[in-house]
Amino acid sequence: MDGFTRMDGAMPEPRSGAGISRARLETQDQLFQRFMLEFGGGRQQEFTSPVGHPLLIDQSLFRQRRRNAWKIQKGERAEWLVHMAESIKAPDEIWLLGDSQSSLDNLCFLSRFDVGRRQLLGCVAVFERERGQVRSWTGVTSYAATRKQSYWEGLRGRPGQSLVYRRDQARR
């Protein structure tokens, strides 16, 4: 994992969720189109992460791999779509996971938002690509949930993970 810095410590403080509208659409396709508006619209967009990772933003973030069925209404995804997009565009942290048992590397984008009523919203987006490749990272999943702090802390700093970006330590 050359070129990546190992950083430890607590996540940045949760951002205010105020001012980010929550999606209130009905069909899965409408929900997906609303999400894509955050990246310029369409069915697929290239996006560059804050540290230069080329990401392919498309339906793969919201499709079950085996059945290719939508999962955009599963859990709390539909309600927090705009927050999930914000989490990809401006994450709190990005972690690289290179599993020695797999030929794939994963990028995990994490963000937390204070959404009021003493709720903490956490957003996760995972992208992957074959180890050693330079092409775009493709989406694996994206979800949001109001859970306890310990859940989000458990997604960080696992063996084989390296922190490649933290919002409060980004160069300005």
C-alpha positions in Angstrom: 0.0 0.0 0.0 2.8 2.4 -0.9 2.0 6.0 -1.0 -0.7 5.8 1.6 -0.4 7.2 5.1 -1.5 5.4 8.2 -3.5 7.8 10.5 -5.2 6.8 13.7 -7.7 8.6 15.9 -11.3 9.5 16.2 -13.3 10.4 13.1 -13.9 14.1 12.5 -16.9 15.6 14.3 -20.2 14.9 12.6 -21.3 17.7 10.2 -24.7 19.3 10.4 -27.2 17.7 8.2 -29.2 20.9 8.1 -29.7 22.3 4.7 -29.3 19.0 2.9 -32.7 18.0 1.6 -33.9 14.5 2.1 -35.2 12.6 -0.9 -38.9 12.0 -1.0 -39.5 10.2 -4.3 -41.5 7.0 -5.0 -40.0 4.9 -7.7 -36.6 3.3 -7.5 -35.6 4.9 -10.9 -36.7 8.4 -9.6 -34.6 7.9 -6.5 -31.6 6.9 -8.5 -32.1 9.9 -10.9 -32.3 12.2 -7.8 -29.0 10.7 -6.5 -27.3 11.2 -9.9 -28.3 14.9 -10.0 -25.7 15.4 -7.3 -23.1 14.3 -9.8 -24.5 16.1 -12.9 -27.3 13.8 -13.9 -27.5 10.9 -16.3 -27.1 7.2 -15.7 -23.3 7.2 -15.2 -20.8 9.9 -14.2 -17.0 9.9 -13.7 -16.1 11.7 -10.4 -12.8 12.3 -8.8 -12.5 11.8 -5.1 -10.8 14.5 -2.9 -7.5 12.7 -3.2 -7.7 11.9 -6.9 -9.4 8.5 -7.1 -11.3 8.2 -10.4 -14.8 6.9 -9.4 -17.5 5.6 -11.6 -20.9 6.7 -10.2 -23.7 4.6 -11.5 -26.4 2.0 -10.5 -23.9 -0.4 -9.1 -24.1 1.4 -5.8 -27.7 0.5 -5.5 -28.0 -2.9 -7.2 -27.8 -6.4 -5.7 -24.9 -8.2 -7.5 -26.4 -11.6 -7.8 -29.9 -10.7 -8.8 -29.2 -7.2 -10.3 -32.3 -6.0 -8.4 -32.6 -2.5 -6.9 -31.7 -2.1 -3.3 -32.2 1.7 -3.3 -35.2 1.5 -1.0 -33.6 -1.0 1.4 -33.0 0.3 4.9 -32.7 4.0 5.1 -31.1 4.6 1.7 -34.1 6.3 0.0 -34.6 8.8 2.7 -30.9 9.9 2.9 -29.9 9.8 -0.8 -28.6 13.4 -0.9 -26.5 12.8 2.2 -25.1 9.7 0.7 -24.0 11.7 -2.4 -22.4 14.3 -0.2 -20.5 11.6 1.6 -18.9 10.6 -1.7 -18.2 14.1 -2.8 -16.9 15.3 0.5 -16.2 12.3 2.8 -15.1 12.5 6.4 -12.6 9.6 5.8 -11.6 7.3 2.9 -10.1 4.0 3.8 -8.2 1.6 1.5 -8.6 -2.1 2.1 -6.4 -4.6 0.3 -7.5 -8.1 1.2 -4.7 -10.6 0.8 -7.4 -13.3 0.0 -8.8 -11.3 -2.9 -7.5 -9.7 -6.1 -9.6 -6.7 -5.4 -8.9 -3.5 -3.5 -11.7 -1.6 -1.8 -12.2 2.1 -1.1 -14.6 2.8 1.8 -16.0 6.4 2.1 -17.3 7.3 5.5 -19.3 10.3 6.7 -21.4 11.2 9.6 -24.1 13.9 9.9 -25.9 15.3 12.9 -29.5 15.2 11.7 -31.2 16.5 14.8 -33.4 14.8 17.4 -30.1 13.3 18.8 -29.7 11.2 15.7 -26.3 10.5 14.1 -26.6 9.6 10.4 -23.7 7.6 9.0 -23.1 7.1 5.3 -20.9 4.5 3.7 -20.0 4.0 0.0 -17.7 1.2 -1.1 -15.9 1.1 -4.5 -13.6 -1.6 -5.8 -11.1 -2.4 -8.6 -8.6 -5.1 -9.3 -5.3 -4.7 -7.5 -2.7 -3.0 -9.6 -5.3 -1.5 -12.1 -5.4 2.3 -12.8 -8.9 2.4 -14.3 -11.9 3.9 -12.4 -13.1 2.4 -9.2 -16.6 0.9 -9.5 -19.4 1.1 -7.0 -20.2 -1.9 -4.7 -22.7 -0.4 -2.3 -23.8 2.8 -0.7 -26.1 3.1 2.3 -27.0 5.4 5.2 -28.4 4.6 8.6 -29.0 6.2 11.9 -27.0 4.0 14.3 -24.9 4.2 17.4 -21.4 5.7 17.2 -19.8 2.3 17.9 -21.2 0.9 14.6 -19.3 3.6 12.5 -16.2 3.2 14.6 -16.2 -0.5 13.9 -15.9 0.1 10.1 -12.6 1.9 10.6 -9.0 0.7 11.2 -9.5 -3.0 10.4 -6.4 -5.1 9.7 -5.2 -4.4 6.2 -6.9 -1.0 6.1 -5.1 2.3 5.6 -6.5 5.7 6.0 -5.9 7.7 2.8 -8.0 10.8 3.6 -9.5 12.5 6.6 -11.5 15.7 6.2 -10.0 17.5 9.2 -6.4 16.8 8.1 -6.9 17.6 4.4 -4.5 20.1 2.9 -6.1 23.5 2.5 
